[in-house]
C-alpha cells in the first residue's frame, strides 16, 4: 500500500477531529524510525542542520551520498510539491544517488516511479520530486522554485554547472548543500570551504574520525596512495601541480592594507 505523510496516525491512536496535525518528524527521527538507518554523530549534525547553506568536506567511504539521500528523501516526503535537485559530475553518479533514494522510498511503502520528464528522477505521492542531473551546464538549466539543491562530488563540478543551477534558488529561498572529498585548491567548492563565511554550515570528517574505517585499512592506503592519501582520507586540498608558487604561499604574501596603483573604473548598468 502506498503511503503519504498525511496518512500517518496520531501517536496515541486515531487522531481526534479537533486535534492538531501531527508535526513532521525531524530528519534524524525519520532516518531511525522510517528508514531503519542509525546516523553517527556527524551525520546527525548534518540531518538536524537548518542552515540554508551547508558544505561537507569528508573522507572517501564515509557515507556522504547516503546521508545526502536521507536528507533529500526527508525533504521530499515531508514537504509536498517540493523539488530536490541532485547534481553530480556524471549521469552515472546521479543515477547511483537516486537509486539509494529509491531504496529508502521502498521502505516508506511507496513504489518508486519517475516523474515522466527526467530520466533520473523520483516522484512522490505528494507531488514532490527528486531529480538527478549530470554535471553538464547544457542539460541542467531551466529548473526553478528549487527547495533543496545538493551538489555531490562538488570539488569536481565545474563553475559553469554552479552558475546554471544556483539561480533556481532565487525565488524559492531554497537550501544549497555542497558535498565532496576535496580535490585541487581551486573552484567553487574550495573557495567556499576556505572563504564561505558564517552563512555556511561547515562539516569536516577525516577518515580518522570515521568509526567505520579501521586503522589497518588507513595504514594500507597511506602506503599505497602516497601523495593522494591526504586528499582522499584526511580532507586536504592539493595544489594543481602546475604553479611555480603554492597557493598558500601566494595568499600569505597578499596584504589587504596596500592600495593598488591604478583603480579600474566601476561598470555601470545602462
Backbone as CSV, one residue per row, in Angstrom:
resi,resn,N_x,N_y,N_z,CA_x,CA_y,CA_z,C_x,C_y,C_z
1,UNK,0.846,-1.201,0.000,0.000,0.000,0.000,0.874,1.241,0.000
2,UNK,0.648,2.139,-0.942,1.411,3.363,-0.967,0.963,4.279,0.163
3,UNK,1.945,4.951,0.748,1.660,5.790,1.917,2.140,7.200,1.685
4,UNK,1.403,8.165,2.134,1.841,9.552,2.106,1.955,10.045,3.540
5,UNK,2.594,11.199,3.674,2.794,11.728,5.029,1.468,11.988,5.721
6,UNK,0.463,12.410,4.988,-0.809,12.764,5.602,-1.560,11.551,6.125
7,UNK,-1.075,10.335,5.796,-1.773,9.150,6.276,-1.253,8.655,7.619
8,UNK,-0.275,9.357,8.174,0.252,8.930,9.459,-0.812,9.061,10.540
9,UNK,-0.736,8.186,11.533,-1.693,8.226,12.635,-1.140,9.007,13.820
10,UNK,-2.041,9.496,14.611,-1.670,10.192,15.833,-0.925,9.212,16.732
11,UNK,0.132,9.677,17.458,0.895,8.781,18.323,0.043,7.992,19.313
12,UNK,-1.121,8.501,19.712,-1.946,7.801,20.700,-3.097,7.056,20.031
13,UNK,-2.978,6.827,18.745,-4.035,6.121,18.024,-4.660,7.017,16.979
14,UNK,-5.897,6.797,16.677,-6.585,7.626,15.694,-6.656,9.067,16.188
15,UNK,-6.386,10.007,15.320,-6.323,11.406,15.718,-7.729,11.964,15.929
16,UNK,-8.000,12.593,17.080,-9.303,13.236,17.293,-9.536,14.310,16.242
17,UNK,-10.798,14.592,15.957,-11.128,15.534,14.904,-10.551,16.921,15.151
18,UNK,-10.545,17.364,16.413,-10.092,18.717,16.708,-8.637,18.769,17.128
19,UNK,-7.948,17.632,17.086,-6.538,17.631,17.477,-5.694,18.299,16.395
20,UNK,-4.563,18.865,16.820,-3.666,19.484,15.865,-3.008,18.409,14.999
21,UNK,-2.673,18.737,13.747,-1.997,17.767,12.884,-0.663,17.342,13.485
22,UNK,-0.293,16.103,13.251,0.989,15.604,13.738,2.113,16.325,13.000
23,UNK,3.077,16.862,13.742,4.187,17.569,13.120,5.134,16.578,12.446
24,UNK,5.708,16.961,11.303,6.665,16.074,10.636,7.837,15.760,11.552
25,UNK,8.340,14.553,11.536,9.488,14.218,12.375,10.740,14.908,11.851
26,UNK,11.692,15.189,12.753,12.951,15.732,12.262,13.671,14.635,11.477
27,UNK,14.711,15.020,10.758,15.354,14.090,9.834,16.031,12.920,10.542
28,UNK,16.516,13.133,11.769,17.152,12.034,12.500,16.116,11.002,12.922
29,UNK,15.000,11.465,13.488,13.919,10.551,13.862,13.375,9.828,12.630
30,UNK,13.250,10.559,11.544,12.778,9.984,10.290,13.712,8.870,9.824
31,UNK,15.033,9.123,9.889,16.012,8.122,9.462,15.926,6.865,10.325
32,UNK,15.774,7.073,11.612,15.752,5.936,12.529,14.465,5.119,12.418
33,UNK,13.333,5.801,12.498,12.053,5.099,12.613,11.460,4.688,11.280
34,UNK,11.713,5.452,10.226,11.097,5.144,8.940,12.031,4.464,7.957
35,UNK,13.331,4.761,8.057,14.287,4.206,7.104,15.178,3.125,7.699
36,UNK,15.120,2.946,9.019,15.958,1.932,9.658,17.440,2.260,9.580
37,UNK,17.781,3.552,9.566,19.169,3.991,9.448,19.574,4.732,10.712
38,UNK,20.657,4.312,11.341,21.141,4.943,12.565,22.342,5.825,12.237
39,UNK,22.151,7.148,12.167,23.260,8.041,11.815,24.250,8.198,12.965
40,UNK,25.525,8.418,12.609,26.522,8.689,13.639,26.457,10.167,14.021
41,UNK,27.368,10.602,14.869,27.303,11.960,15.420,27.367,13.032,14.335
42,UNK,28.317,12.914,13.421,28.451,13.904,12.350,27.257,13.861,11.403
43,UNK,26.764,12.674,11.120,25.601,12.544,10.252,24.365,13.163,10.897
44,UNK,24.234,13.013,12.204,23.113,13.654,12.907,23.214,15.172,12.805
45,UNK,24.437,15.681,12.897,24.637,17.129,12.787,24.139,17.646,11.445
46,UNK,24.429,16.911,10.389,24.002,17.327,9.048,22.489,17.231,8.901
47,UNK,21.918,16.151,9.386,20.481,15.956,9.253,19.682,16.987,10.049
48,UNK,20.192,17.394,11.193,19.468,18.333,12.046,19.719,19.795,11.680
49,UNK,20.704,20.038,10.822,21.040,21.418,10.483,19.890,22.095,9.740
50,UNK,19.571,23.296,10.163,18.555,24.108,9.488,19.200,25.201,8.632
51,UNK,20.518,25.086,8.415,21.246,26.096,7.642,20.758,26.126,6.201
52,UNK,20.678,27.319,5.645,20.302,27.468,4.241,21.463,27.114,3.324
53,UNK,22.680,27.187,3.848,23.869,26.856,3.085,24.751,25.924,3.908
54,UNK,25.133,24.798,3.321,25.957,23.838,4.036,27.016,23.255,3.120
55,UNK,28.156,22.900,3.693,29.243,22.312,2.907,29.882,21.201,3.725
56,UNK,30.050,20.045,3.100,30.575,18.855,3.754,31.865,18.434,3.064
57,UNK,32.967,18.487,3.804,34.287,18.082,3.321,34.647,16.791,4.053
58,UNK,34.598,15.660,3.335,34.723,14.392,4.064,35.587,13.377,3.334
59,UNK,36.003,12.369,4.078,36.801,11.270,3.571,36.016,10.392,2.608
60,UNK,36.736,9.648,1.811,36.100,8.629,0.983,35.454,7.583,1.896
61,UNK,34.353,7.016,1.434,33.668,5.914,2.103,33.100,6.268,3.479
62,UNK,32.821,7.550,3.697,32.179,7.934,4.959,30.674,7.763,4.891
63,UNK,30.105,7.868,3.681,28.662,7.735,3.542,27.972,9.052,3.240
64,UNK,28.680,9.977,2.591,28.088,11.287,2.306,26.900,11.183,1.363
65,UNK,26.987,10.290,0.362,25.864,10.141,-0.563,24.652,9.562,0.149
66,UNK,24.891,8.650,1.086,23.793,8.051,1.833,23.103,9.086,2.709
67,UNK,23.876,9.871,3.447,23.271,10.845,4.340,22.614,11.959,3.537
68,UNK,23.168,12.283,2.364,22.526,13.269,1.492,21.207,12.725,0.956
69,UNK,21.164,11.427,0.652,19.923,10.818,0.166,18.855,10.850,1.256
70,UNK,19.251,10.602,2.501,18.299,10.683,3.616,17.728,12.093,3.709
71,UNK,18.602,13.095,3.609,18.161,14.492,3.699,17.217,14.833,2.550
72,UNK,17.525,14.322,1.356,16.684,14.590,0.185,15.319,13.927,0.312
73,UNK,15.295,12.667,0.740,14.030,11.936,0.876,13.174,12.558,1.969
74,UNK,13.803,12.962,3.071,13.056,13.599,4.157,12.401,14.884,3.671
75,UNK,13.133,15.687,2.912,12.578,16.941,2.391,11.396,16.657,1.450
76,UNK,11.594,15.729,0.528,10.541,15.436,-0.447,9.314,14.817,0.208
77,UNK,9.516,13.970,1.205,8.413,13.240,1.827,7.586,14.107,2.768
78,UNK,8.242,15.036,3.452,7.545,15.828,4.471,7.086,17.193,3.977
79,UNK,7.567,17.622,2.803,7.158,18.921,2.266,6.557,18.715,0.872
80,UNK,5.230,18.651,0.776,4.567,18.397,-0.512,4.977,19.377,-1.603
81,UNK,5.047,18.866,-2.823,5.333,19.637,-4.027,6.705,20.300,-4.005
82,UNK,7.622,19.736,-3.243,8.971,20.293,-3.218,9.831,19.650,-4.310
83,UNK,10.764,20.424,-4.837,11.684,19.946,-5.860,13.080,19.875,-5.271
84,UNK,13.650,18.674,-5.296,15.017,18.448,-4.819,15.878,18.102,-6.030
85,UNK,16.910,18.891,-6.271,17.841,18.633,-7.369,19.153,18.114,-6.814
86,UNK,19.681,17.073,-7.445,20.962,16.498,-7.057,21.850,16.460,-8.293
87,UNK,22.928,17.235,-8.275,23.852,17.278,-9.400,25.152,16.574,-9.031
88,UNK,25.716,15.852,-9.984,26.978,15.137,-9.814,27.813,15.339,-11.075
89,UNK,29.106,14.989,-11.035,29.928,15.147,-12.238,29.459,14.323,-13.423
90,UNK,28.749,13.213,-13.198,28.309,12.366,-14.300,26.890,11.865,-14.060
91,UNK,26.241,11.420,-15.123,24.902,10.869,-15.008,24.911,9.581,-14.198
92,UNK,25.987,8.802,-14.319,26.082,7.562,-13.551,26.057,7.839,-12.056
93,UNK,26.793,8.863,-11.603,26.820,9.189,-10.184,25.468,9.700,-9.708
94,UNK,24.816,10.521,-10.526,23.485,10.999,-10.160,22.498,9.839,-10.096
95,UNK,22.654,8.885,-11.038,21.790,7.711,-11.033,21.993,6.862,-9.791
96,UNK,23.234,6.744,-9.332,23.516,5.975,-8.116,22.875,6.639,-6.904
97,UNK,22.910,7.972,-6.866,22.280,8.699,-5.768,20.782,8.438,-5.738
98,UNK,20.134,8.550,-6.883,18.682,8.347,-6.946,18.329,6.890,-6.662
99,UNK,19.225,5.963,-7.012,18.986,4.549,-6.664,18.943,4.369,-5.144
100,UNK,19.860,5.027,-4.426,19.845,4.947,-2.968,18.558,5.552,-2.415
101,UNK,18.150,6.677,-2.991,16.903,7.304,-2.557,15.716,6.391,-2.831
102,UNK,15.750,5.665,-3.949,14.658,4.749,-4.296,14.530,3.629,-3.274
103,UNK,15.659,3.115,-2.804,15.625,2.063,-1.789,14.986,2.571,-0.501
104,UNK,15.251,3.833,-0.174,14.640,4.420,1.020,13.144,4.618,0.820
105,UNK,12.739,5.014,-0.373,11.333,5.214,-0.674,10.557,3.908,-0.540
106,UNK,11.162,2.803,-0.945,10.515,1.492,-0.800,10.230,1.194,0.672
107,UNK,11.162,1.582,1.558,10.958,1.351,2.989,9.810,2.185,3.540
108,UNK,9.449,3.241,2.827,8.315,4.073,3.245,6.989,3.516,2.736
109,UNK,7.043,2.422,1.996,5.826,1.839,1.453,5.381,2.487,0.159
110,UNK,6.300,3.164,-0.503,6.000,3.846,-1.755,6.700,3.120,-2.908
111,UNK,5.976,2.883,-3.978,6.566,2.262,-5.158,7.311,3.320,-5.961
112,UNK,8.636,3.148,-6.154,9.403,4.160,-6.886,8.926,4.310,-8.328
113,UNK,8.826,5.534,-8.768,8.495,5.814,-10.161,9.095,7.156,-10.550
114,UNK,9.384,7.325,-11.835,9.936,8.568,-12.315,8.879,9.646,-12.440
115,UNK,9.340,10.866,-12.737,8.386,11.975,-12.852,7.841,12.129,-14.271
116,UNK,8.301,11.286,-15.192,7.799,11.335,-16.555,8.504,12.332,-17.447
117,UNK,9.353,13.182,-16.869,10.052,14.197,-17.651,11.562,14.022,-17.633
118,UNK,12.088,13.523,-16.518,13.530,13.407,-16.348,13.941,11.939,-16.244
119,UNK,15.030,11.601,-16.925,15.485,10.213,-16.988,15.819,9.668,-15.602
120,UNK,16.500,10.462,-14.795,16.903,10.047,-13.444,16.076,10.851,-12.448
121,UNK,14.987,10.260,-11.946,14.094,11.019,-11.078,13.221,10.103,-10.240
122,UNK,12.636,10.687,-9.200,11.660,10.031,-8.333,10.504,10.990,-8.110
123,UNK,9.287,10.495,-8.213,8.124,11.303,-7.913,7.371,10.687,-6.746
124,UNK,6.980,11.528,-5.781,6.297,11.081,-4.578,4.786,11.284,-4.719
125,UNK,3.988,10.547,-3.940,2.531,10.738,-3.985,2.087,12.151,-3.644
126,UNK,2.912,12.905,-2.893,2.551,14.279,-2.531,3.030,15.302,-3.565
127,UNK,3.438,14.816,-4.757,3.868,15.644,-5.884,5.288,16.185,-5.734
128,UNK,6.000,15.785,-4.691,7.411,16.163,-4.587,8.230,15.346,-5.579
129,UNK,9.398,15.898,-5.937,10.269,15.202,-6.877,11.725,15.292,-6.436
130,UNK,12.483,14.224,-6.714,13.935,14.238,-6.617,14.456,13.989,-8.024
131,UNK,15.268,14.902,-8.528,15.776,14.805,-9.894,17.298,14.776,-9.862
132,UNK,17.883,13.754,-10.480,19.330,13.636,-10.574,19.828,14.207,-11.890
133,UNK,20.883,15.036,-11.824,21.390,15.733,-13.003,22.875,15.455,-13.203
134,UNK,23.316,15.287,-14.451,24.749,15.171,-14.727,25.405,16.533,-14.690
135,UNK,26.718,16.569,-14.492,27.428,17.837,-14.369,27.734,18.490,-15.691
136,UNK,26.730,18.773,-16.500,26.910,19.471,-17.768,25.917,20.622,-17.818
137,UNK,26.425,21.843,-17.968,25.546,23.009,-17.842,24.451,23.046,-18.894
138,UNK,24.688,22.448,-20.060,23.682,22.480,-21.104,22.444,21.661,-20.798
139,UNK,22.522,20.755,-19.824,21.393,19.881,-19.502,20.784,20.160,-18.133
140,UNK,21.293,21.144,-17.390,20.792,21.384,-16.034,20.048,22.703,-15.897
141,UNK,19.957,23.467,-16.973,19.255,24.749,-16.912,17.742,24.549,-16.948
142,UNK,17.021,25.568,-16.517,15.575,25.563,-16.667,14.794,25.138,-15.445
143,UNK,15.455,24.770,-14.356,14.741,24.372,-13.137,14.532,25.598,-12.245
144,UNK,13.332,25.721,-11.702,13.012,26.861,-10.848,12.288,26.389,-9.595
145,UNK,12.157,27.303,-8.642,11.453,27.009,-7.384,12.019,25.762,-6.711
146,UNK,13.340,25.704,-6.633,14.029,24.541,-6.059,14.013,24.638,-4.535
147,UNK,13.556,23.590,-3.879,13.509,23.568,-2.421,14.866,23.199,-1.825
148,UNK,15.553,22.255,-2.448,16.850,21.795,-1.946,17.733,21.444,-3.134
149,UNK,18.890,22.088,-3.227,19.875,21.807,-4.264,21.089,21.173,-3.605
150,UNK,21.417,19.958,-4.023,22.559,19.240,-3.474,23.533,18.955,-4.618
151,UNK,24.799,19.306,-4.417,25.820,19.049,-5.429,26.824,18.068,-4.849
152,UNK,26.789,16.850,-5.376,27.642,15.761,-4.894,28.970,15.789,-5.644
153,UNK,30.058,15.393,-4.953,31.407,15.487,-5.513,31.632,16.891,-6.080
154,UNK,31.271,17.878,-5.278,31.278,19.272,-5.738,32.669,19.779,-6.085
155,UNK,33.728,19.166,-5.549,35.083,19.607,-5.873,35.443,19.312,-7.322
156,UNK,34.668,18.453,-7.970,34.927,18.073,-9.357,33.842,18.561,-10.312
157,UNK,33.001,19.446,-9.834,31.955,20.039,-10.669,32.396,21.434,-11.097
158,UNK,32.277,21.725,-12.384,32.764,22.987,-12.920,31.914,24.187,-12.536
159,UNK,32.511,25.363,-12.621,31.824,26.608,-12.271,30.604,26.835,-13.144
160,UNK,30.651,26.367,-14.393,29.511,26.563,-15.289,28.262,25.856,-14.786
161,UNK,28.451,24.723,-14.109,27.302,23.995,-13.560,26.717,24.739,-12.367
162,UNK,27.579,25.257,-11.493,27.097,26.072,-10.367,26.286,27.264,-10.888
163,UNK,26.835,27.940,-11.896,26.175,29.122,-12.433,24.839,28.788,-13.076
164,UNK,24.720,27.570,-13.620,23.470,27.171,-14.256,22.413,26.753,-13.240
165,UNK,22.834,26.233,-12.093,21.890,25.657,-11.128,21.447,26.606,-10.028
166,UNK,22.359,27.396,-9.480,22.006,28.207,-8.310,20.899,29.233,-8.559
167,UNK,20.694,29.755,-9.788,19.549,30.661,-9.984,18.210,30.024,-9.678
168,UNK,18.139,28.682,-9.660,16.890,28.011,-9.317,16.459,28.222,-7.882
169,UNK,17.356,28.787,-7.057,17.042,29.076,-5.659,16.565,30.514,-5.460
170,UNK,16.565,31.298,-6.526,16.346,32.744,-6.422,15.020,33.117,-5.783
171,UNK,13.935,32.473,-6.179,12.612,32.863,-5.675,12.069,31.915,-4.618
172,UNK,12.672,30.739,-4.491,12.145,29.742,-3.552,12.709,29.884,-2.146
173,UNK,13.862,30.562,-2.018,14.533,30.605,-0.725,15.039,29.236,-0.322
174,UNK,15.342,28.389,-1.320,15.745,27.009,-1.059,17.137,26.883,-0.471
175,UNK,17.471,25.667,-0.076,18.752,25.374,0.566,19.764,24.858,-0.454
176,UNK,21.042,25.119,-0.188,22.137,24.642,-1.029,23.145,23.904,-0.164
177,UNK,23.415,22.644,-0.524,24.410,21.844,0.190,25.429,21.308,-0.803
178,UNK,26.708,21.540,-0.504,27.814,21.021,-1.296,28.476,19.892,-0.519
179,UNK,28.760,18.780,-1.198,29.338,17.609,-0.536,30.451,17.052,-1.401
180,UNK,31.605,16.762,-0.784,32.685,16.233,-1.596,33.875,15.789,-0.764
181,UNK,34.642,14.877,-1.327,36.024,14.681,-0.922,36.801,15.787,-1.611
182,UNK,37.787,16.418,-0.963,38.471,17.554,-1.584,39.286,17.149,-2.812
183,UNK,39.648,18.169,-3.603,40.460,17.932,-4.805,41.516,19.019,-4.872
184,UNK,41.503,19.828,-5.905,42.515,20.874,-6.057,42.152,22.145,-5.276
185,UNK,43.158,22.999,-5.103,42.944,24.286,-4.435,42.430,25.315,-5.437
186,UNK,41.303,25.016,-5.998,40.655,25.921,-6.939,39.195,25.510,-7.072
187,UNK,38.387,26.372,-7.670,36.988,26.040,-7.897,36.070,26.482,-6.768
188,UNK,34.773,26.358,-7.014,33.747,26.834,-6.084,33.799,26.098,-4.739
189,UNK,33.995,24.786,-4.777,34.000,24.035,-3.524,35.137,24.488,-2.618
190,UNK,36.338,24.609,-3.179,37.495,25.043,-2.390,37.298,26.460,-1.862
191,UNK,36.857,27.370,-2.727,36.673,28.757,-2.316,35.624,28.873,-1.213
192,UNK,34.559,28.095,-1.338,33.513,28.143,-0.312,34.018,27.593,1.009
193,UNK,34.780,26.498,0.936,35.308,25.902,2.171,36.268,26.863,2.869
194,UNK,37.087,27.554,2.092,38.081,28.452,2.674,37.495,29.794,3.091
195,UNK,36.559,30.318,2.300,36.112,31.700,2.491,34.593,31.848,2.549
196,UNK,33.886,30.778,2.788,32.429,30.823,2.736,31.768,31.723,3.758
197,UNK,32.418,31.940,4.878,31.855,32.831,5.881,30.841,32.148,6.788
198,UNK,30.289,32.904,7.751,29.401,32.332,8.764,28.065,31.831,8.241
199,UNK,27.687,32.224,7.036,26.409,31.759,6.492,26.447,30.269,6.161
200,UNK,27.650,29.725,6.054,27.809,28.323,5.669,28.025,27.439,6.897
201,UNK,27.249,26.364,6.973,27.459,25.342,7.993,28.503,24.373,7.446
202,UNK,29.697,24.390,8.047,30.802,23.582,7.549,30.998,22.341,8.419
203,UNK,31.125,21.195,7.766,31.346,19.934,8.474,32.515,19.208,7.808
204,UNK,33.540,18.885,8.594,34.690,18.143,8.084,34.783,16.789,8.780
205,UNK,34.977,15.725,7.998,35.063,14.377,8.562,36.247,13.638,7.944
206,UNK,37.442,13.702,8.552,38.556,12.894,8.063,38.342,11.427,8.418
207,UNK,39.053,10.549,7.748,38.885,9.115,7.967,39.232,8.706,9.391
208,UNK,40.108,9.474,10.035,40.493,9.162,11.410,39.349,9.355,12.390
209,UNK,38.272,10.052,11.959,37.106,10.262,12.818,35.900,9.443,12.389
210,UNK,36.109,8.565,11.420,35.012,7.709,10.952,35.102,6.356,11.624
211,UNK,34.119,5.983,12.437,34.188,4.722,13.180,34.110,3.481,12.283
212,UNK,33.738,3.649,11.030,33.583,2.503,10.124,34.838,2.204,9.311
213,UNK,35.883,3.016,9.471,37.133,2.797,8.742,38.228,2.427,9.743
214,UNK,38.837,1.284,9.560,39.820,0.784,10.529,41.190,1.432,10.326
215,UNK,41.977,1.436,11.381,43.340,1.956,11.308,44.190,1.119,10.360
216,UNK,43.941,-0.194,10.348,44.705,-1.076,9.488,44.489,-0.727,8.014
217,UNK,43.240,-0.456,7.660,42.942,-0.083,6.278,43.602,1.238,5.931
218,UNK,43.539,2.216,6.829,44.136,3.515,6.556,45.645,3.417,6.379
219,UNK,46.290,2.581,7.171,47.734,2.417,7.028,48.072,1.786,5.678
220,UNK,47.262,0.837,5.265,47.456,0.208,3.959,47.298,1.227,2.838
221,UNK,46.278,2.071,2.943,46.040,3.089,1.929,47.113,4.177,1.960
222,UNK,47.615,4.495,3.139,48.661,5.514,3.253,49.906,5.086,2.492
223,UNK,50.215,3.797,2.554,51.398,3.286,1.860,51.186,3.186,0.349
224,UNK,49.964,2.905,-0.067,49.698,2.726,-1.497,49.293,4.017,-2.204
225,UNK,48.558,4.883,-1.512,48.081,6.126,-2.128,49.171,7.190,-2.206
226,UNK,50.053,7.198,-1.224,51.141,8.171,-1.148,50.634,9.608,-1.261
227,UNK,50.929,10.277,-2.373,50.592,11.689,-2.491,49.118,12.007,-2.415
228,UNK,48.270,11.038,-2.713,46.824,11.298,-2.705,46.155,10.971,-1.378
229,UNK,46.881,10.402,-0.435,46.266,9.946,0.808,45.624,11.093,1.581
230,UNK,46.322,12.204,1.697,45.775,13.347,2.432,44.498,13.873,1.808
231,UNK,44.431,13.848,0.486,43.246,14.335,-0.207,42.086,13.358,-0.069
232,UNK,42.351,12.080,-0.229,41.292,11.075,-0.229,40.752,10.768,1.162
233,UNK,41.617,10.880,2.187,41.191,10.423,3.509,41.326,11.455,4.632
234,UNK,42.093,12.531,4.427,42.325,13.485,5.519,41.754,14.871,5.233
235,UNK,40.937,14.990,4.196,40.237,16.242,3.878,41.178,17.375,3.501
236,UNK,42.310,17.048,2.877,43.297,18.048,2.492,43.193,18.355,0.996
237,UNK,43.196,19.640,0.654,43.209,20.051,-0.744,44.639,20.036,-1.269
238,UNK,44.806,19.753,-2.569,46.127,19.691,-3.180,46.339,20.843,-4.152
239,UNK,47.626,21.155,-4.385,47.967,22.131,-5.422,47.636,21.537,-6.784
240,UNK,47.500,22.417,-7.787,47.137,21.930,-9.110,48.294,21.275,-9.851
241,UNK,49.531,21.418,-9.332,50.681,20.751,-9.932,51.366,21.543,-11.032
242,UNK,50.816,22.706,-11.404,51.388,23.488,-12.494,51.957,24.826,-12.029
243,UNK,51.660,25.234,-10.826,52.077,26.548,-10.347,53.525,26.528,-9.866
244,UNK,54.246,27.629,-10.115,55.607,27.765,-9.614,55.589,27.959,-8.108
245,UNK,54.644,28.789,-7.631,54.493,29.028,-6.204,53.187,28.399,-5.729
246,UNK,53.177,27.884,-4.513,51.958,27.278,-3.974,50.906,28.340,-3.708
247,UNK,49.654,27.941,-3.723,48.562,28.881,-3.466,48.679,29.461,-2.061
248,UNK,49.031,28.623,-1.086,49.159,29.096,0.292,50.231,30.176,0.395
249,UNK,51.369,29.989,-0.321,52.452,30.963,-0.271,52.019,32.296,-0.876
250,UNK,51.285,32.246,-1.994,50.804,33.467,-2.637,49.821,34.194,-1.723
251,UNK,48.904,33.457,-1.091,47.912,34.094,-0.221,48.571,34.713,1.006
252,UNK,49.642,34.097,1.507,50.348,34.664,2.652,51.062,35.963,2.288
253,UNK,51.409,36.105,1.002,52.123,37.308,0.556,51.187,38.480,0.304
254,UNK,49.903,38.224,0.234,48.950,39.301,-0.030,48.767,40.184,1.203
255,UNK,48.638,41.478,0.961,48.457,42.443,2.047,47.279,43.346,1.686
256,UNK,46.189,43.214,2.417,44.980,43.974,2.118,45.117,45.463,2.417
257,UNK,46.176,45.851,3.161,46.364,47.269,3.502,47.050,48.057,2.378
258,UNK,47.627,47.339,1.424,48.314,48.006,0.314,47.292,48.411,-0.739
259,UNK,47.285,49.691,-1.110,46.336,50.189,-2.094,46.903,50.017,-3.500
260,UNK,46.071,49.637,-4.470,46.542,49.479,-5.847,46.955,50.810,-6.449
261,UNK,47.935,50.769,-7.370,48.398,51.994,-8.021,47.340,52.537,-8.968
262,UNK,46.607,51.648,-9.611,45.571,52.062,-10.546,44.266,51.393,-10.149
263,UNK,43.216,52.165,-9.973,41.898,51.629,-9.633,41.052,51.607,-10.902
264,UNK,40.652,50.437,-11.381,39.844,50.370,-12.604,38.489,51.032,-12.399
265,UNK,37.949,51.659,-13.444,36.633,52.318,-13.302,35.538,51.300,-13.074
266,UNK,34.552,51.658,-12.263,33.435,50.768,-11.986,32.479,50.755,-13.167
267,UNK,31.955,49.560,-13.463,30.987,49.425,-14.532,29.626,49.896,-14.060
268,UNK,28.892,50.502,-14.938,27.548,50.949,-14.601,26.548,50.281,-15.519
269,UNK,25.329,50.073,-15.005,24.278,49.476,-15.809,23.687,50.514,-16.765
270,UNK,23.540,50.131,-17.987,22.977,51.038,-18.976,21.470,50.911,-19.003
